[in-house]
Amino acid sequence: MGKATTASASAGRAPPDGNVKHLAEETDEEKLVSLSPTSGKIHSFDVSQPPIPKQTYKGVLNSISIVLFKAKINLLLPFGPMAIVLHYLPQKHGWVFIFSLIGITPLAERLGYATEQLAYFTGPTVGGLLNATFGNATEMIISIYALKNGMIRVVQQSLLGSILSNMLLVLGCAFFAGGIVHYRKDQIFNKAAAVVNSGLLLMAVMGLMFPAVLHFTHSEVQYGKSEIALSRFSSCIMLIAYACYLVFQLKSHHNLYNPIDEEEIHMEDDSSEDEEPEISRREAIIWLAVLTVWVSVLSGYLVDAIQGASDSMNMPVAFISVILLPIVGNAAEHASAVMFAMKDKL
């Protein structure tokens, strides 16, 4: 009886201060355990980093597969590295030129594809502007390398060939492909936009023609100074006209470049609204940068081999500049124009 009383008194006696703190800490820990979504684990103190999601690697591999392996024209991509290897072998200028020309062709087409994918996120107006910019990237890079090598005549002839190629070859192929796919209806285009583009084309032709007329009429009396001044003035005017065209297209009259057959697009089952981009916006921008760099590398080898290829293959430099270089330089625009025409986006 006395032992029981002593035990009960000791049980009812308050513990020391140190034990009070210890019990309070244990009580807090028990609360944390009870608040955990899974019993037996304290997730409040879990500071481990989550693993890198596998979707990132799958997305990168999927992007590489789509851009580099999906199109059949990518079978020509190995010709680019082969041209670089042949460049360091003696007396191989003709093969270097041919392989570089073939290797640039799929790169230019892939530039058009990446631009088209980016246009899904920017709209048709900005997409068309991007296509016009990056579509001419190949030709512009080739012209810059030719100017660095002092091949001014090649640049002039390639510009002339580019105008002829866009006016005749690209436009004709676009109309032909669009007419075959949509043979049951009449394809229409924006008349106002066509008038503006025709005016800009006329201005570009005049900028090339007036200095040439001044040169070949032998009316120059300032030993070439007037001809150079007129040429530089024309180039400045064309740059200003292009800047005004950007303002006209993107801000002041952007409604003119909206699709004019919106009602038909909503009614058709195979409308462009059902289409989705195959790669993301970031991937499209990265591919544009990568492809542009690779095109610039091959363009350097291509320009270096022009004269040697002309001598070894008995081919005039004028034919290379007017016919071959514009066809390769306009490959992206050519492919994009045909694709848009087949999708009824004239």
LINCOR-V967811 format. One record per residue. N is the residue number from 1. RES is the residue in one small letter. PHI is phi in degrees with one decimal (none if undefined). OMEGA is omega in whole degrees, -180 to 180 (NA if undefined). NEAR is the number of other ideal C-beta (glycine too) atoms within 10 Angstrom. Layout:
n & res & phi & omega & near
N & RES & PHI & OMEGA & NEAR
N & RES & PHI & OMEGA & NEAR
//
This chain:
n & res & phi & omega & near
1 & m & none & 178 & 5
2 & g & -67.2 & 178 & 6
3 & k & -67.7 & 179 & 7
4 & a & -65.5 & 179 & 8
5 & t & -65.5 & 179 & 9
6 & t & -63.5 & -180 & 10
7 & a & -66.5 & 179 & 10
8 & s & -67.5 & 178 & 10
9 & a & -68.2 & 178 & 9
10 & s & -68.2 & 178 & 8
11 & a & -70.2 & -180 & 7
12 & g & -83.2 & -179 & 7
13 & r & -72.6 & -179 & 8
14 & a & -70.1 & 179 & 7
15 & p & -73.5 & 178 & 9
16 & p & -65.0 & -177 & 9
17 & d & -64.4 & 179 & 8
18 & g & -62.2 & 179 & 8
19 & n & -69.7 & 178 & 10
20 & v & -62.8 & 178 & 11
21 & k & -63.0 & -179 & 10
22 & h & -64.0 & 179 & 12
23 & l & -67.1 & 178 & 11
24 & a & -64.9 & 178 & 10
25 & e & -64.1 & 178 & 10
26 & e & -64.1 & 179 & 10
27 & t & -64.4 & 177 & 9
28 & d & -62.7 & 179 & 10
29 & e & -64.3 & 178 & 12
30 & e & -64.1 & 177 & 10
31 & k & -64.4 & 179 & 10
32 & l & -62.6 & 179 & 12
33 & v & -65.2 & -179 & 14
34 & s & -69.9 & 179 & 8
35 & l & -81.2 & -179 & 10
36 & s & -68.9 & 180 & 14
37 & p & -65.5 & 177 & 6
38 & t & -117.8 & -176 & 7
39 & s & -69.6 & 176 & 7
40 & g & 87.5 & -178 & 6
41 & k & -131.6 & 180 & 11
42 & i & -101.2 & -176 & 12
43 & h & -79.5 & -179 & 11
44 & s & -68.1 & -178 & 11
45 & f & -106.6 & -180 & 7
46 & d & -85.4 & -177 & 8
47 & v & -112.4 & -180 & 5
48 & s & -71.6 & -179 & 5
49 & q & -78.0 & 178 & 5
50 & p & -70.1 & 180 & 5
51 & p & -68.7 & 179 & 6
52 & i & -67.6 & -177 & 8
53 & p & -63.8 & 180 & 9
54 & k & -74.6 & 180 & 8
55 & q & -63.1 & 180 & 9
56 & t & -63.9 & 179 & 9
57 & y & -65.7 & 178 & 10
58 & k & -64.5 & 179 & 10
59 & g & -65.3 & 179 & 15
60 & v & -65.4 & 179 & 12
61 & l & -64.2 & 178 & 10
62 & n & -66.6 & 178 & 14
63 & s & -64.4 & 178 & 18
64 & i & -63.0 & 180 & 13
65 & s & -63.8 & -178 & 10
66 & i & -69.5 & -173 & 16
67 & v & -76.5 & -171 & 22
68 & l & -99.3 & -173 & 13
69 & f & -124.4 & -175 & 11
70 & k & -75.8 & -177 & 12
71 & a & -79.1 & -179 & 16
72 & k & -69.8 & -179 & 8
73 & i & -67.5 & 179 & 16
74 & n & -69.0 & 173 & 15
75 & l & -63.9 & 179 & 10
76 & l & -87.5 & -178 & 17
77 & l & -60.7 & 180 & 18
78 & p & -62.4 & 179 & 13
79 & f & -66.6 & 178 & 19
80 & g & -63.9 & 176 & 21
81 & p & -60.0 & 178 & 12
82 & m & -64.8 & 177 & 15
83 & a & -65.1 & 179 & 25
84 & i & -65.6 & 178 & 16
85 & v & -65.9 & -179 & 11
86 & l & -67.6 & -180 & 20
87 & h & -62.1 & -177 & 17
88 & y & -91.8 & 174 & 8
89 & l & -101.5 & -177 & 10
90 & p & -74.0 & 174 & 5
91 & q & 56.3 & 179 & 8
92 & k & -124.0 & -175 & 18
93 & h & -64.6 & -180 & 21
94 & g & -63.4 & 180 & 18
95 & w & -69.5 & 177 & 18
96 & v & -61.5 & 180 & 24
97 & f & -64.7 & -178 & 27
98 & i & -64.8 & -178 & 18
99 & f & -68.3 & 177 & 26
100 & s & -65.0 & 179 & 29
101 & l & -62.3 & 180 & 20
102 & i & -69.9 & -179 & 18
103 & g & -69.8 & 179 & 25
104 & i & -74.7 & -176 & 28
105 & t & -57.9 & 178 & 23
106 & p & -66.9 & 177 & 24
107 & l & -65.5 & 177 & 26
108 & a & -64.4 & 178 & 25
109 & e & -67.3 & 178 & 21
110 & r & -69.1 & 173 & 26
111 & l & -60.5 & 177 & 27
112 & g & -63.7 & 179 & 25
113 & y & -66.1 & 179 & 24
114 & a & -63.5 & 177 & 25
115 & t & -65.0 & 178 & 27
116 & e & -64.6 & 177 & 21
117 & q & -65.4 & 178 & 22
118 & l & -68.5 & 180 & 23
119 & a & -66.5 & 176 & 21
120 & y & -62.9 & -177 & 18
121 & f & -96.2 & -176 & 14
122 & t & -107.5 & -177 & 15
123 & g & 98.6 & -175 & 13
124 & p & -67.9 & -177 & 15
125 & t & -68.8 & 179 & 18
126 & v & -66.3 & 177 & 16
127 & g & -63.5 & 176 & 20
128 & g & -64.2 & 177 & 20
129 & l & -65.9 & 177 & 19
130 & l & -63.1 & 179 & 18
131 & n & -64.3 & 178 & 21
132 & a & -66.4 & -179 & 16
133 & t & -74.4 & -178 & 12
134 & f & -76.2 & 174 & 23
135 & g & -66.2 & 178 & 26
136 & n & -94.8 & -178 & 18
137 & a & -62.7 & -180 & 21
138 & t & -61.6 & -179 & 29
139 & e & -65.3 & 180 & 26
140 & m & -66.3 & 179 & 16
141 & i & -64.9 & 177 & 22
142 & i & -61.5 & 180 & 27
143 & s & -65.7 & 179 & 22
144 & i & -64.2 & 178 & 15
145 & y & -64.5 & 178 & 20
146 & a & -66.6 & 177 & 24
147 & l & -65.7 & 178 & 13
148 & k & -63.6 & 178 & 10
149 & n & -89.4 & 179 & 14
150 & g & 75.2 & -178 & 8
151 & m & -95.9 & -176 & 19
152 & i & -66.9 & -179 & 10
153 & r & -63.4 & 178 & 12
154 & v & -63.8 & 179 & 24
155 & v & -64.7 & 180 & 18
156 & q & -62.1 & -179 & 16
157 & q & -69.3 & 178 & 21
158 & s & -68.8 & 175 & 24
159 & l & -65.4 & 177 & 18
160 & l & -62.6 & 178 & 17
161 & g & -64.7 & 178 & 24
162 & s & -66.7 & 178 & 21
163 & i & -62.6 & 179 & 15
164 & l & -64.6 & -180 & 13
165 & s & -65.5 & -180 & 22
166 & n & -69.3 & -178 & 18
167 & m & -72.3 & -172 & 12
168 & l & -108.5 & -172 & 10
169 & l & -69.8 & -176 & 16
170 & v & -65.4 & -179 & 22
171 & l & -63.5 & 179 & 14
172 & g & -64.6 & 179 & 10
173 & c & -65.1 & 179 & 15
174 & a & -64.2 & 179 & 21
175 & f & -63.2 & -178 & 16
176 & f & -66.1 & -180 & 12
177 & a & -66.3 & 178 & 16
178 & g & -64.3 & 179 & 22
179 & g & -68.2 & 179 & 13
180 & i & -71.0 & -178 & 10
181 & v & -70.7 & -177 & 14
182 & h & -108.3 & -175 & 15
183 & y & -75.0 & -178 & 8
184 & r & -89.5 & -180 & 5
185 & k & -145.5 & 179 & 9
186 & d & -90.4 & 176 & 6
187 & q & -81.9 & -178 & 16
188 & i & -121.5 & 179 & 11
189 & f & -137.7 & -177 & 13
190 & n & -79.6 & -176 & 15
191 & k & -67.2 & -178 & 10
192 & a & -62.9 & 179 & 12
193 & a & -64.9 & 178 & 17
194 & a & -65.1 & 179 & 11
195 & v & -65.0 & 179 & 11
196 & v & -63.6 & -180 & 17
197 & n & -64.9 & 178 & 14
198 & s & -66.1 & 177 & 10
199 & g & -64.1 & 177 & 12
200 & l & -65.8 & 177 & 15
201 & l & -63.6 & 178 & 13
202 & l & -62.7 & 178 & 10
203 & m & -63.6 & 179 & 15
204 & a & -65.2 & 178 & 16
205 & v & -64.4 & 179 & 13
206 & m & -65.9 & 177 & 13
207 & g & -63.4 & 175 & 18
208 & l & -83.8 & -172 & 16
209 & m & -80.3 & -174 & 11
210 & f & -62.3 & 176 & 15
211 & p & -62.1 & 178 & 20
212 & a & -66.8 & 177 & 13
213 & v & -63.7 & 179 & 13
214 & l & -63.2 & -179 & 16
215 & h & -76.9 & -173 & 15
216 & f & -83.8 & 175 & 9
217 & t & -85.2 & 178 & 8
218 & h & 57.2 & 176 & 7
219 & s & -95.7 & 179 & 10
220 & e & -74.6 & -179 & 16
221 & v & -118.1 & -177 & 7
222 & q & -109.8 & 177 & 9
223 & y & 57.8 & 175 & 7
224 & g & 91.0 & -178 & 10
225 & k & -68.1 & 180 & 10
226 & s & -66.2 & 179 & 15
227 & e & -63.5 & 179 & 18
228 & i & -66.4 & 179 & 12
229 & a & -63.0 & 179 & 12
230 & l & -65.9 & 179 & 17
231 & s & -65.5 & 179 & 16
232 & r & -67.7 & 177 & 11
233 & f & -63.2 & 179 & 13
234 & s & -64.7 & 179 & 18
235 & s & -64.7 & 178 & 12
236 & c & -64.6 & 179 & 10
237 & i & -63.2 & -180 & 13
238 & m & -67.9 & 176 & 16
239 & l & -65.8 & 178 & 10
240 & i & -64.7 & 179 & 10
241 & a & -63.8 & 179 & 14
242 & y & -67.4 & 177 & 13
243 & a & -63.2 & 177 & 10
244 & c & -63.9 & 178 & 12
245 & y & -65.2 & 177 & 17
246 & l & -63.4 & 177 & 10
247 & v & -63.3 & 180 & 11
248 & f & -62.8 & -175 & 15
249 & q & -79.7 & -173 & 20
250 & l & -97.0 & -174 & 13
251 & k & -124.1 & -168 & 8
252 & s & -69.9 & -177 & 10
253 & h & -130.1 & -179 & 13
254 & h & -66.8 & 179 & 14
255 & n & -67.8 & 179 & 8
256 & l & -68.2 & -176 & 16
257 & y & -100.3 & 173 & 20
258 & n & -75.3 & 178 & 11
259 & p & -59.3 & -175 & 15
260 & i & -91.3 & -180 & 16
261 & d & -116.2 & -177 & 16
262 & e & -64.6 & -179 & 11
263 & e & -65.6 & 178 & 9
264 & e & -68.2 & -179 & 13
265 & i & -64.9 & 180 & 15
266 & h & -68.8 & -176 & 9
267 & m & -85.1 & -176 & 9
268 & e & -83.2 & 180 & 13
269 & d & -75.2 & -178 & 5
270 & d & -96.8 & -177 & 9
271 & s & -74.8 & -179 & 14
272 & s & -72.7 & 180 & 14
273 & e & -68.4 & 179 & 9
274 & d & -76.9 & -179 & 8
275 & e & -78.7 & 180 & 10
276 & e & -127.9 & 178 & 6
277 & p & -67.2 & -179 & 14
278 & e & -88.0 & 177 & 16
279 & i & -129.8 & -178 & 21
280 & s & -79.0 & -180 & 15
281 & r & -64.3 & -180 & 13
282 & r & -61.9 & 179 & 11
283 & e & -63.8 & 178 & 21
284 & a & -63.7 & 179 & 24
285 & i & -65.4 & 179 & 15
286 & i & -63.4 & 180 & 16
287 & w & -66.6 & 176 & 23
288 & l & -61.1 & 180 & 20
289 & a & -66.3 & -178 & 10
290 & v & -64.4 & -179 & 14
291 & l & -66.8 & 178 & 25
292 & t & -64.0 & 178 & 17
293 & v & -63.8 & -179 & 10
294 & w & -67.3 & 176 & 17
295 & v & -64.3 & 179 & 27
296 & s & -64.2 & 179 & 16
297 & v & -65.8 & -180 & 18
298 & l & -68.0 & 179 & 24
299 & s & -64.0 & 177 & 26
300 & g & -61.8 & 177 & 18
301 & y & -67.2 & 179 & 20
302 & l & -65.1 & -178 & 29
303 & v & -67.0 & 179 & 23
304 & d & -63.5 & -176 & 18
305 & a & -98.6 & -176 & 24
306 & i & -63.5 & -177 & 25
307 & q & -65.9 & 178 & 16
308 & g & -64.9 & 177 & 15
309 & a & -67.5 & 178 & 23
310 & s & -63.6 & 180 & 19
311 & d & -73.5 & -175 & 12
312 & s & -76.1 & -178 & 15
313 & m & -102.3 & -179 & 13
314 & n & 52.4 & -178 & 7
315 & m & -117.3 & -179 & 16
316 & p & -61.9 & 177 & 10
317 & v & -64.2 & 179 & 16
318 & a & -63.0 & 178 & 14
319 & f & -65.5 & 178 & 13
320 & i & -62.7 & -175 & 22
321 & s & -75.2 & -174 & 24
322 & v & -84.9 & -173 & 21
323 & i & -106.0 & -170 & 16
324 & l & -72.9 & -178 & 19
325 & l & -61.4 & 178 & 30
326 & p & -63.8 & 179 & 25
327 & i & -63.5 & 178 & 18
328 & v & -70.7 & -179 & 23
329 & g & -64.7 & -180 & 28
330 & n & -96.0 & -178 & 24
331 & a & -62.0 & 180 & 24
332 & a & -66.1 & 178 & 29
333 & e & -64.1 & 180 & 25
334 & h & -61.1 & -180 & 25
335 & a & -65.1 & -180 & 24
336 & s & -66.0 & 180 & 27
337 & a & -63.0 & 179 & 25
338 & v & -66.9 & -180 & 19
339 & m & -64.8 & 179 & 17
340 & f & -65.1 & 179 & 22
341 & a & -66.3 & 178 & 23
342 & m & -68.8 & 176 & 15
343 & k & -94.9 & 178 & 16
344 & d & 61.4 & 178 & 20
345 & k & -119.6 & 178 & 19
346 & l & -67.1 & NA & 18
//
